[in-house]
């Protein structure tokens, strides 16, 4: 039985010995993915979804890595161009939508280095043009202290 450390180490080594992607990685489409031969042979609906995902500014993650050889030979090949990945849009942490399957060579890993390796980059949709920070306003007093005391006394009875 392997330890957790060995499993994590093997997974990280697979990034460099296999196709370079792991499930959950933050990715983006390459600049020229619309001009690729594979993209030109796909249905227009799929190409439109790929274009929408690349222009959305949302986080895109690898949902699943698929081998063309099936599950019996999934770990036995070292040909990175033959793998397909499910690219998903992450609309909130842990909530994924809009899955599209593309060859692994059409996406590139957004490697987070240094101290930021566990953080996702800032979503450009969440940045205001003038970098303004919203300050909270004081809340209005809706219920008085006396009302809260009366309600708590009634609840105790």
KOLDOTI-590632 format. One line per 4 residues: number of its first residue (from 0); for each residue x, y, z of N, C-alpha, C, O, CB. Coordinates in pm, 1 decimal, m for minus. Glycine has a CB too. Layout:
# residues N
NUM	X Y Z X Y Z X Y Z X Y Z X Y Z  ...
# end
This chain:
# residues 157
0	84.3 m118.9 0.0 0.0 0.0 0.0 88.7 125.0 0.0 183.9 133.9 77.5 m95.9 m0.1 122.9  57.5 219.9 m85.8 140.1 340.0 m96.2 92.9 446.1 1.4 m24.8 452.6 37.1 137.7 394.9 m239.1  186.0 528.0 43.4 151.1 636.4 135.3 95.8 754.2 56.5 107.3 760.0 m65.9 274.0 680.0 219.3  35.7 847.5 128.6 m19.3 967.9 65.1 92.1 1047.4 m3.2 72.2 1102.2 m111.6 m92.3 1056.5 169.6
4	208.1 1053.3 59.9 320.0 1127.0 2.3 359.3 1069.0 m132.7 383.0 1143.4 m227.8 439.8 1125.5 97.4  366.4 936.8 m141.6 404.1 872.4 m267.3 301.9 899.9 m376.4 338.5 917.8 m492.5 419.8 722.1 m247.4  173.7 903.6 m340.2 69.1 933.1 m437.7 81.4 1076.0 m490.1 70.7 1100.0 m610.3 m69.1 911.4 m375.6  103.9 1170.4 m399.1 117.0 1311.1 m438.5 242.9 1329.9 m521.9 240.7 1400.4 m622.8 120.4 1403.4 m314.0
8	352.0 1267.5 m480.6 477.3 1279.3 m554.5 463.1 1222.6 m695.2 508.8 1283.8 m791.8 590.3 1207.7 m480.1  399.8 1105.5 m707.5 381.3 1044.7 m839.1 292.6 1131.7 m928.2 317.2 1143.8 m1048.2 320.5 904.6 m824.8  189.7 1192.0 m869.1 101.0 1278.6 m947.6 176.5 1400.0 m1000.6 158.5 1439.8 m1115.6 m18.9 1324.1 m862.7  261.4 1458.6 m915.7 337.7 1575.4 m959.2 444.0 1538.7 m1063.2 471.0 1617.5 m1153.8 403.7 1642.4 m839.1
12	503.7 1421.6 m1051.5 600.6 1377.9 m1152.1 532.8 1350.1 m1285.0 593.2 1370.6 m1390.3 674.7 1253.2 m1104.4  408.8 1304.1 m1282.5 334.7 1279.9 m1406.0 315.7 1408.2 m1486.7 302.5 1403.4 m1609.0 199.2 1218.0 m1374.4  314.4 1522.4 m1418.7 301.7 1650.2 m1489.7 416.1 1668.2 m1589.3 397.3 1725.0 m1696.8 299.3 1767.8 m1389.7  533.6 1619.8 m1553.1 650.9 1640.5 m1637.4 682.4 1521.4 m1727.0 752.5 1537.0 m1827.0 769.8 1670.7 m1551.6
16	631.9 1402.4 m1693.3 661.6 1285.1 m1774.4 548.8 1248.7 m1869.2 571.3 1175.5 m1965.6 691.9 1168.5 m1685.7  429.5 1297.3 m1844.7 315.9 1264.4 m1931.6 278.5 1389.1 m2011.1 364.3 1450.0 m2075.0 193.3 1212.1 m1848.4  150.6 1427.3 m2007.6 106.3 1537.7 m2092.4 115.8 1674.3 m2026.0 84.5 1774.4 m2090.5 m34.1 1514.1 m2135.2  157.2 1682.7 m1901.2 177.7 1811.1 m1836.9 56.7 1868.9 m1767.0 67.7 1974.9 m1705.3 224.2 1906.5 m1935.5
20	m58.2 1804.1 m1773.9 m178.6 1855.6 m1710.3 m229.1 1757.4 m1606.0 m215.9 1636.0 m1621.4 m287.3 1883.4 m1814.7  m286.8 1811.3 m1500.0 m350.8 1730.5 m1397.7 m494.2 1778.8 m1381.6 m525.4 1894.0 m1411.9 m273.2 1738.0 m1262.7  m580.4 1691.3 m1334.3 m718.5 1729.4 m1309.7 m722.2 1842.4 m1207.3 m658.1 1834.0 m1102.5 m801.6 1608.1 m1261.0  m797.0 1947.8 m1237.7 m807.1 2063.3 m1149.0 m712.9 2176.1 m1183.7 m720.5 2283.1 m1123.3 m782.2 2021.3 m1009.8
24	m623.5 2155.2 m1280.1 m529.9 2261.3 m1319.0 m603.2 2378.6 m1382.0 m704.3 2361.8 m1450.1 m424.7 2207.2 m1416.4  m550.5 2496.3 m1357.8 m601.3 2617.9 m1419.4 m537.5 2630.5 m1557.8 m415.0 2630.1 m1569.6 m571.1 2743.9 m1330.7  m620.0 2641.7 m1662.6 m568.9 2646.1 m1799.3 m632.4 2761.8 m1875.2 m727.4 2824.9 m1828.9 m595.7 2512.8 m1871.9  m577.4 2787.2 m1992.1 m637.7 2881.5 m2086.1 m611.7 2827.9 m2226.5 m518.3 2750.9 m2248.6 m579.5 3027.7 m2068.2
28	m695.7 2869.6 m2320.6 m676.6 2827.2 m2458.1 m557.0 2901.0 m2517.6 m531.7 3016.9 m2484.5 m804.3 2852.5 m2541.7  m484.5 2833.6 m2604.7 m371.2 2897.0 m2671.3 m422.1 3005.1 m2766.0 m538.9 3005.3 m2805.0 m286.3 2792.2 m2748.1  m334.5 3095.3 m2801.6 m372.0 3211.0 m2883.7 m431.8 3171.2 m3018.8 m529.4 3231.9 m3062.7 m250.8 3299.2 m2906.3  m376.4 3072.7 m3083.7 m416.6 3038.3 m3220.7 m505.9 2914.6 m3227.4 m504.1 2843.1 m3327.7 m293.7 3016.0 m3305.9
32	m584.7 2887.8 m3121.5 m663.1 2764.2 m3120.9 m772.6 2764.4 m3227.2 m814.8 2657.2 m3270.5 m725.0 2742.9 m2984.2  m819.5 2880.2 m3270.1 m923.5 2885.8 m3373.8 m867.7 2851.3 m3511.3 m943.4 2810.4 m3599.3 m987.3 3024.7 m3377.3  m738.6 2866.7 m3531.6 m675.9 2836.4 m3660.5 m621.9 2694.2 m3669.3 m566.7 2655.5 m3772.3 m564.3 2933.5 m3686.6  m637.0 2616.0 m3563.1 m586.5 2480.2 m3561.9 m671.3 2390.4 m3652.7 m791.5 2412.0 m3667.8 m584.5 2425.5 m3418.6
36	m607.7 2290.1 m3712.5 m678.0 2198.1 m3802.7 m788.5 2121.4 m3730.0 m895.5 2097.7 m3786.1 m578.8 2099.5 m3865.4  m762.4 2082.9 m3605.7 m863.0 2009.2 m3530.1 m988.0 2094.9 m3507.6 m1100.4 2046.2 m3520.1 m805.2 1962.9 m3395.3  m967.8 2221.7 m3474.7 m1080.1 2311.3 m3449.9 m1162.5 2332.0 m3576.1 m1285.0 2342.5 m3569.4 m1030.6 2445.4 m3397.0  m1096.2 2338.1 m3691.1 m1168.2 2359.3 m3817.2 m1257.3 2241.2 m3854.0 m1352.0 2258.2 m3930.8 m1069.7 2385.4 m3929.5
40	m1229.3 2121.9 m3801.5 m1310.6 2003.9 m3833.6 m1427.4 1984.8 m3736.5 m1506.7 1892.2 m3754.0 m1223.3 1879.4 m3833.1  m1439.6 2070.1 m3635.1 m1544.2 2054.1 m3534.1 m1671.5 2128.6 m3572.9 m1670.3 2216.5 m3659.1 m1494.6 2103.3 m3398.4  m1781.7 2091.3 m3507.0 m1909.1 2159.0 m3530.0 m1900.6 2303.1 m3480.9 m1824.2 2334.8 m3389.8 m2024.7 2084.1 m3459.4  m1979.4 2388.6 m3542.0 m1975.8 2531.3 m3510.0 m2018.4 2557.5 m3365.6 m1968.1 2650.7 m3302.8 m2066.0 2609.1 m3605.9
44	m2110.0 2477.1 m3312.3 m2156.0 2496.6 m3174.0 m2039.5 2478.1 m3076.6 m2024.1 2554.4 m2981.2 m2271.0 2397.6 m3139.9  m1958.4 2376.3 m3102.0 m1843.8 2350.1 m3015.3 m1739.8 2460.5 m3027.0 m1681.8 2502.7 m2926.9 m1781.0 2215.0 m3049.4  m1716.1 2507.2 m3148.9 m1618.7 2614.8 m3169.6 m1667.0 2743.1 m3102.2 m1587.2 2816.3 m3043.6 m1595.0 2639.0 m3321.1  m1797.7 2770.6 m3110.2 m1852.6 2889.5 m3045.0 m1837.5 2882.0 m2893.6 m1807.1 2982.3 m2829.2 m1999.8 2906.8 m3081.7
48	m1858.9 2762.3 m2835.9 m1841.9 2745.7 m2691.9 m1695.9 2765.2 m2652.2 m1667.2 2828.3 m2550.5 m1891.0 2607.0 m2647.5  m1603.6 2711.5 m2731.9 m1461.7 2730.9 m2703.0 m1424.7 2878.9 m2708.6 m1349.6 2927.9 m2624.3 m1375.6 2651.1 m2801.9  m1477.2 2949.1 m2807.3 m1448.6 3092.1 m2821.1 m1507.3 3170.5 m2704.2 m1443.4 3261.4 m2651.1 m1504.3 3145.8 m2954.1  m1629.8 3134.7 m2664.4 m1693.5 3202.3 m2551.1 m1614.8 3180.8 m2421.9 m1595.5 3274.2 m2344.0 m1837.4 3152.5 m2533.6
52	m1569.5 3057.2 m2399.6 m1491.3 3028.4 m2279.8 m1359.9 3105.4 m2278.8 m1318.5 3156.4 m2174.7 m1464.1 2879.1 m2269.5  m1294.7 3113.9 m2393.4 m1165.0 3182.3 m2397.5 m1179.2 3333.0 m2378.9 m1088.7 3397.1 m2325.5 m1094.5 3153.5 m2529.4  m1290.8 3390.1 m2421.9 m1310.8 3534.5 m2410.5 m1382.3 3575.5 m2283.1 m1393.7 3694.7 m2254.7 m1388.0 3584.4 m2528.3  m1431.0 3478.4 m2205.3 m1514.3 3510.3 m2089.2 m1436.0 3573.7 m1975.2 m1490.8 3655.5 m1901.4 m1582.3 3385.9 m2039.6
56	m1309.8 3537.9 m1959.3 m1233.7 3588.1 m1845.6 m1255.6 3505.1 m1720.4 m1195.7 3533.2 m1616.6 m1270.2 3731.5 m1818.3  m1341.3 3402.1 m1728.3 m1363.6 3313.8 m1614.0 m1247.8 3216.6 m1599.3 m1167.6 3198.4 m1690.8 m1496.1 3237.1 m1629.2  m1240.8 3154.2 m1481.7 m1139.9 3052.2 m1460.0 m1178.4 2927.9 m1538.3 m1293.6 2884.7 m1534.1 m1124.1 3020.3 m1309.4  m1083.2 2870.6 m1609.1 m1103.5 2746.0 m1682.6 m1015.7 2640.2 m1617.8 m896.6 2661.7 m1595.2 m1070.1 2762.4 m1835.6
60	m1076.1 2525.7 m1588.4 m1003.0 2418.4 m1520.9 m1014.6 2288.9 m1599.9 m1109.2 2268.6 m1676.0 m1055.6 2398.5 m1377.6  m916.5 2202.0 m1580.1 m920.0 2069.2 m1638.9 m1012.9 1984.2 m1553.7 m988.1 1962.5 m1435.1 m776.7 2006.2 m1648.4  m1120.7 1936.0 m1616.3 m1215.2 1852.9 m1543.3 m1179.6 1705.7 m1549.6 m1202.2 1632.3 m1453.4 m1353.8 1873.6 m1596.8  m1124.3 1662.0 m1661.3 m1093.0 1520.5 m1680.4 m989.6 1509.3 m1791.4 m992.0 1586.6 m1887.2 m1221.4 1437.6 m1714.4
64	m899.2 1413.5 m1778.7 m799.9 1386.5 m1882.3 m834.5 1252.3 m1944.5 m851.4 1153.0 m1873.8 m653.5 1386.7 m1824.5  m845.2 1249.3 m2077.3 m888.6 1128.4 m2147.0 m779.4 1079.9 m2240.7 m715.3 1158.2 m2310.8 m1018.6 1154.1 m2225.2  m760.3 950.2 m2240.0 m663.5 887.8 m2328.7 m736.9 824.7 m2446.1 m843.8 767.0 m2426.2 m578.9 782.4 m2253.4  m684.1 833.4 m2566.6 m750.4 769.0 m2680.6 m737.5 617.5 m2677.5 m802.1 547.9 m2755.9 m693.4 821.7 m2810.3
68	m654.3 565.9 m2587.5 m630.2 423.0 m2580.2 m721.8 352.8 m2481.6 m710.3 231.4 m2464.8 m487.9 397.5 m2543.2  m811.2 423.2 m2416.6 m899.0 362.3 m2317.7 m833.3 358.0 m2181.4 m718.3 398.6 m2164.9 m938.6 222.5 m2360.9  m906.9 308.7 m2084.9 m856.9 309.3 m1948.0 m750.1 203.5 m1923.4 m668.9 219.6 m1832.4 m970.7 288.8 m1852.5  m747.7 97.6 m2000.4 m649.6 m8.2 m1976.0 m507.3 36.7 m2008.3 m412.2 m13.3 m1948.3 m684.3 m131.3 m2058.2
72	m491.5 128.7 m2100.5 m358.0 177.5 m2137.2 m338.3 325.4 m2105.8 m246.5 388.3 m2158.4 m333.5 154.0 m2284.5  m424.8 381.9 m2019.4 m420.8 526.0 m1994.8 m286.7 572.2 m1938.5 m241.1 681.3 m1972.4 m531.7 564.9 m1899.8  m222.3 492.2 m1853.3 m96.9 534.4 m1793.5 24.6 481.2 m1865.1 136.1 501.7 m1817.1 m92.3 492.5 m1652.2  9.1 414.5 m1976.5 120.2 347.6 m2043.6 176.9 424.8 m2161.4 275.3 381.1 m2221.0 76.5 213.7 m2090.2
76	119.2 535.9 m2195.9 165.2 608.0 m2314.0 232.6 739.3 m2275.1 200.4 798.8 m2172.2 48.2 634.8 m2408.8  324.8 782.9 m2357.1 396.3 907.4 m2331.4 378.5 1004.9 m2446.9 462.5 1092.5 m2467.5 544.8 880.0 m2307.9  270.7 990.6 m2521.8 247.2 1078.0 m2635.9 152.8 1190.4 m2594.1 32.1 1168.2 m2584.7 188.9 998.5 m2756.0  205.2 1311.2 m2568.5 121.8 1417.1 m2513.1 16.8 1470.6 m2609.6 m84.2 1524.4 m2564.3 208.0 1529.0 m2468.2
80	36.1 1458.3 m2739.9 m60.0 1514.8 m2833.9 m184.7 1429.5 m2848.4 m283.2 1476.0 m2905.6 4.3 1532.7 m2968.3  m184.3 1308.1 m2799.4 m299.2 1221.1 m2815.5 m401.2 1234.2 m2703.9 m509.7 1177.0 m2714.5 m254.0 1080.2 m2824.5  m371.2 1306.2 m2598.6 m463.3 1319.0 m2486.0 m567.0 1426.1 m2514.0 m540.0 1525.7 m2581.2 m387.2 1351.3 m2357.1  m686.7 1403.2 m2460.8 m792.9 1502.5 m2465.4 m825.1 1543.9 m2323.4 m812.7 1463.9 m2230.6 m919.1 1447.9 m2537.9
84	m866.4 1668.8 m2306.0 m902.8 1718.5 m2173.4 m1040.8 1781.0 m2179.3 m1079.5 1841.0 m2279.5 m798.7 1820.8 m2121.6  m1114.7 1765.9 m2069.6 m1240.7 1837.2 m2053.6 m1208.6 1971.1 m1989.6 m1159.1 1975.6 m1877.0 m1343.6 1755.4 m1967.5  m1235.9 2079.6 m2059.6 m1215.3 2213.4 m2006.2 m1349.7 2261.9 m1953.9 m1449.2 2261.3 m2026.4 m1156.6 2311.4 m2114.8  m1352.3 2304.0 m1827.6 m1476.5 2349.0 m1765.2 m1461.0 2491.3 m1714.7 m1351.6 2535.6 m1679.8 m1516.8 2255.6 m1650.0
88	m1573.6 2561.9 m1711.7 m1576.3 2698.3 m1658.2 m1608.0 2689.0 m1509.5 m1705.0 2624.3 m1470.2 m1681.8 2788.2 m1733.5  m1526.2 2753.8 m1427.1 m1550.6 2755.8 m1283.1 m1619.1 2887.7 m1249.1 m1555.7 2993.2 m1248.4 m1417.2 2738.4 m1201.7  m1749.4 2880.8 m1220.8 m1824.1 3003.5 m1192.5 m1817.3 3041.1 m1045.7 m1838.8 3157.0 m1010.2 m1969.1 2987.8 m1234.6  m1788.0 2945.1 m960.7 m1766.3 2966.0 m817.7 m1680.2 2850.0 m770.8 m1673.3 2747.9 m839.1 m1902.9 2974.7 m736.6
92	m1614.9 2862.6 m657.0 m1530.0 2751.3 m612.2 m1609.5 2621.3 m601.5 m1703.1 2610.5 m522.2 m1466.0 2784.5 m476.6  m1570.8 2523.1 m682.5 m1635.4 2393.1 m680.7 m1757.6 2379.8 m769.0 m1817.0 2272.1 m774.7 m1673.1 2360.9 m544.4  m1797.5 2485.6 m838.2 m1914.2 2480.9 m926.9 m1864.4 2500.0 m1069.8 m1812.7 2605.8 m1105.7 m2021.1 2590.9 m888.4  m1881.3 2394.2 m1151.4 m1828.3 2393.6 m1287.1 m1941.8 2380.8 m1388.1 m2036.7 2305.4 m1366.5 m1727.1 2279.2 m1305.3
96	m1931.6 2454.6 m1498.0 m2031.0 2448.7 m1605.1 m1959.9 2447.8 m1739.3 m1837.9 2462.6 m1746.0 m2130.0 2568.1 m1596.3  m2035.8 2430.7 m1844.7 m1987.4 2444.1 m1982.7 m1862.5 2359.3 m2009.0 m1751.9 2411.9 m2021.6 m1957.3 2590.6 m2013.1  m1881.6 2230.3 m2016.8 m1771.0 2137.6 m2042.0 m1751.2 2121.8 m2192.0 m1847.1 2100.5 m2266.3 m1797.5 1999.6 m1975.8  m1625.9 2132.6 m2236.1 m1592.2 2108.4 m2376.2 m1465.0 2022.9 m2379.2 m1368.9 2051.0 m2307.6 m1572.3 2244.2 m2455.2
100	m1465.4 1919.2 m2462.1 m1350.2 1829.1 m2473.4 m1264.4 1871.4 m2591.0 m1312.3 1881.0 m2704.0 m1395.7 1681.9 m2489.5  m1136.8 1896.5 m2563.5 m1043.2 1943.4 m2666.1 m912.4 1866.4 m2651.7 m886.1 1809.8 m2545.6 m1018.8 2097.7 m2654.4  m828.9 1863.1 m2757.1 m696.1 1803.0 m2743.1 m611.7 1881.9 m2643.3 m625.6 2003.6 m2630.9 m624.9 1796.6 m2879.9  m525.8 1812.0 m2573.7 m445.5 1875.9 m2469.0 m353.2 1984.4 m2524.5 m318.1 2077.8 m2452.5 m362.9 1771.2 m2395.9
104	m313.9 1973.5 m2650.6 m221.2 2073.0 m2704.8 m288.1 2207.0 m2734.5 m218.8 2304.4 m2764.1 m157.5 2020.0 m2830.6  m421.2 2214.3 m2727.2 m490.4 2341.4 m2751.8 m499.9 2429.2 m2627.4 m537.5 2546.0 m2637.1 m629.3 2314.7 m2804.7  m466.3 2374.2 m2510.5 m469.5 2452.8 m2387.3 m329.8 2459.9 m2329.4 m245.5 2374.0 m2355.4 m568.3 2392.2 m2284.5  m306.7 2562.8 m2250.9 m178.3 2575.6 m2183.2 m202.5 2599.6 m2035.7 m298.6 2665.8 m1996.3 m93.8 2689.9 m2244.3
108	m114.6 2545.3 m1956.3 m124.3 2552.0 m1811.9 m92.1 2692.9 m1764.1 5.0 2754.0 m1808.8 m30.5 2449.8 m1746.4  m174.1 2743.8 m1673.3 m142.6 2870.7 m1609.1 m74.6 2836.0 m1478.1 m139.9 2818.8 m1375.1 m271.4 2960.1 m1586.8  55.9 2826.0 m1483.3 134.3 2783.1 m1367.9 142.9 2896.9 m1268.4 179.1 3009.3 m1302.9 275.6 2737.0 m1410.3  109.3 2866.2 m1145.5 119.0 2964.6 m1038.8 247.8 2935.4 m963.4 263.7 2825.7 m909.9 m6.4 2960.6 m943.5
112	339.0 3029.7 m958.0 468.0 3004.9 m896.2 487.1 3082.2 m768.1 411.3 3174.2 m737.3 577.2 3038.5 m991.3  588.2 3044.5 m694.3 623.9 3114.4 m571.7 518.5 3101.1 m464.6 462.3 2993.6 m443.8 648.0 3258.8 m600.0  492.1 3211.7 m396.5 396.2 3210.4 m287.2 252.5 3202.3 m337.4 162.6 3169.8 m259.9 413.8 3333.5 m201.4  229.0 3230.8 m464.2 92.9 3233.6 m518.1 51.8 3102.6 m582.7 m47.4 3100.3 m655.5 80.1 3344.2 m618.4
116	122.9 2994.1 m559.4 93.6 2871.6 m632.5 m40.6 2810.7 m596.5 m93.7 2731.2 m674.1 201.3 2771.6 m608.1  m98.1 2845.2 m480.4 m229.1 2791.4 m445.4 m341.5 2890.5 m473.9 m458.8 2857.1 m457.0 m231.5 2752.0 m299.2  m307.9 3010.1 m516.3 m409.9 3110.6 m543.2 m436.9 3118.2 m692.2 m347.3 3097.5 m774.1 m367.1 3247.9 m489.3  m560.2 3147.8 m725.9 m594.8 3167.7 m865.8 m569.1 3313.8 m902.1 m575.4 3400.4 m814.8 m743.1 3128.2 m893.2
120	m540.5 3342.7 m1027.8 m516.3 3481.7 m1065.5 m643.1 3564.4 m1051.1 m753.6 3510.4 m1045.5 m464.0 3490.2 m1209.0  m626.1 3694.3 m1045.3 m740.7 3784.1 m1030.0 m824.0 3780.9 m1157.5 m772.0 3798.6 m1267.7 m694.4 3929.4 m998.3  m951.5 3758.4 m1141.0 m1043.2 3755.1 m1253.8 m1061.8 3898.1 m1304.2 m1100.9 3984.5 m1225.8 m1180.2 3690.6 m1213.7  m1035.5 3926.6 m1431.5 m1047.1 4063.5 m1481.3 m1188.8 4118.3 m1474.7 m1207.8 4239.8 m1478.5 m998.2 4070.2 m1622.5
124	m1289.4 4030.5 m1464.9 m1426.8 4078.6 m1454.4 m1456.2 4137.9 m1317.6 m1553.7 4211.4 m1301.6 m1523.5 3966.1 m1483.1  m1371.7 4106.3 m1216.9 m1394.6 4153.9 m1081.1 m1312.9 4277.6 m1045.8 m1317.3 4323.6 m931.7 m1363.7 4044.7 m983.9  m1239.1 4331.7 m1141.0 m1156.8 4450.3 m1116.3 m1225.2 4571.4 m1176.8 m1262.9 4571.2 m1294.0 m1013.8 4433.0 m1174.9  m1240.8 4674.7 m1095.6 m1299.9 4797.8 m1146.6 m1195.9 4874.1 m1228.7 m1076.2 4862.3 m1202.6 m1353.5 4885.7 m1030.3
128	m1240.1 4952.2 m1327.7 m1144.2 5022.4 m1414.3 m1048.6 5113.9 m1338.8 m932.3 5126.3 m1377.4 m1218.4 5103.2 m1516.3  m1095.3 5178.6 m1231.3 m1008.7 5270.8 m1157.3 m952.9 5207.3 m1029.8 m904.0 5278.6 m942.2 m1085.6 5397.8 m1122.2  m959.4 5073.1 m1017.9 m910.2 4998.7 m901.4 m972.3 5047.2 m770.8 m907.5 5044.8 m666.2 m759.0 5009.8 m892.8  m1097.1 5090.9 m776.7 m1168.0 5141.8 m660.2 m1202.0 5026.9 m565.7 m1242.2 4918.7 m608.6 m1296.0 5216.9 m702.6
132	m1185.0 5052.9 m437.0 m1222.1 4955.1 m335.6 m1354.2 4999.8 m274.8 m1367.6 5112.7 m227.8 m1110.6 4940.4 m225.8  m1450.1 4910.5 m276.6 m1581.6 4943.9 m223.7 m1576.6 4939.3 m71.8 m1535.0 4839.0 m13.8 m1689.9 4847.3 m278.4  m1618.6 5046.3 m7.8 m1621.3 5051.1 138.7 m1764.9 5027.8 184.2 m1858.3 5085.7 128.6 m1566.4 5188.2 192.8  m1782.3 4943.4 285.0 m1918.3 4916.0 331.4 m1979.0 5036.5 402.2 m1910.3 5113.1 469.8 m1918.8 4795.5 424.7
136	m2108.1 5050.5 384.6 m2179.5 5157.6 451.6 m2234.0 5105.8 583.5 m2254.8 4985.7 601.0 m2293.3 5212.9 362.7  m2256.6 5197.2 675.2 m2314.3 5157.8 803.8 m2457.6 5111.5 782.2 m2534.0 5174.2 708.8 m2309.3 5275.0 905.8  m2492.9 5001.2 846.8 m2627.7 4946.8 832.8 m2726.8 5030.1 912.8 m2694.4 5085.9 1017.6 m2632.2 4799.8 878.4  m2848.5 5036.7 859.9 m2953.1 5109.0 931.9 m2997.8 5026.2 1051.1 m2994.9 4903.2 1047.8 m3073.2 5140.9 839.0
140	m3039.3 5095.7 1156.7 m3088.9 5026.9 1274.7 m3232.9 4986.9 1247.4 m3321.5 5072.1 1240.4 m3077.6 5116.5 1402.7  m3255.6 4859.9 1232.4 m3387.3 4810.4 1196.1 m3468.1 4776.4 1320.1 m3586.3 4810.1 1327.9 m3375.5 4688.5 1105.8  m3406.5 4710.6 1416.5 m3475.5 4668.8 1538.0 m3403.6 4731.3 1657.1 m3280.7 4730.2 1664.3 m3480.2 4512.5 1550.3  m3480.8 4785.4 1749.5 m3420.1 4847.5 1867.2 m3380.3 4739.4 1967.7 m3423.9 4624.7 1958.7 m3517.7 4949.4 1932.4
144	m3297.4 4778.4 2062.3 m3251.0 4685.9 2165.6 m3367.2 4639.9 2252.7 m3371.9 4524.4 2294.9 m3142.4 4751.8 2252.2  m3461.2 4730.7 2279.8 m3577.0 4694.6 2361.6 m3662.1 4587.8 2292.9 m3713.2 4497.1 2358.5 m3662.0 4818.8 2391.1  m3677.1 4598.7 2162.3 m3754.4 4498.9 2088.4 m3687.4 4361.6 2094.6 m3755.3 4259.8 2107.3 m3771.9 4542.4 1942.3  m3555.3 4358.9 2085.7 m3482.7 4232.1 2093.1 m3502.0 4169.4 2230.7 m3519.9 4048.0 2241.0 m3332.2 4253.0 2063.8
148	m3498.7 4250.9 2337.2 m3519.7 4198.7 2473.8 m3660.4 4142.7 2488.2 m3678.5 4036.2 2547.1 m3495.8 4309.5 2579.4  m3760.0 4212.7 2435.5 m3899.3 4165.1 2445.5 m3917.3 4033.1 2369.4 m3985.3 3942.6 2417.9 m3997.5 4272.3 2390.1  m3858.1 4021.8 2253.2 m3869.4 3898.7 2173.7 m3801.5 3783.2 2246.5 m3854.0 3671.8 2247.9 m3806.7 3917.8 2032.9  m3685.7 3808.2 2306.9 m3616.5 3699.9 2377.9 m3693.8 3657.0 2502.1 m3694.6 3538.5 2535.3 m3474.8 3743.7 2417.1
152	m3758.8 3750.2 2571.5 m3840.5 3714.8 2688.4 m3960.4 3629.8 2644.4 m3996.3 3533.6 2712.2 m3889.1 3843.2 2762.9  m4021.8 3665.1 2531.9 m4136.4 3588.0 2483.1 m4094.0 3448.2 2439.0 m4169.3 3352.5 2457.2 m4204.3 3661.3 2366.8  m3977.4 3435.3 2382.8 m3929.2 3305.6 2338.9 m3894.1 3214.2 2454.9 m3908.1 3092.4 2444.3 m3809.6 3322.9 2250.3  m3848.6 3271.5 2565.6 m3811.3 3192.6 2682.7 m3935.2 3130.8 2747.1 m3928.7 3017.9 2795.8 m3735.7 3279.8 2784.9
156	m4047.0 3201.6 2748.4 m4170.6 3150.6 2811.2 m4218.9 3034.7 2740.3 m4321.4 2977.7 2777.6 m4278.2 3253.1 2816.1
# end
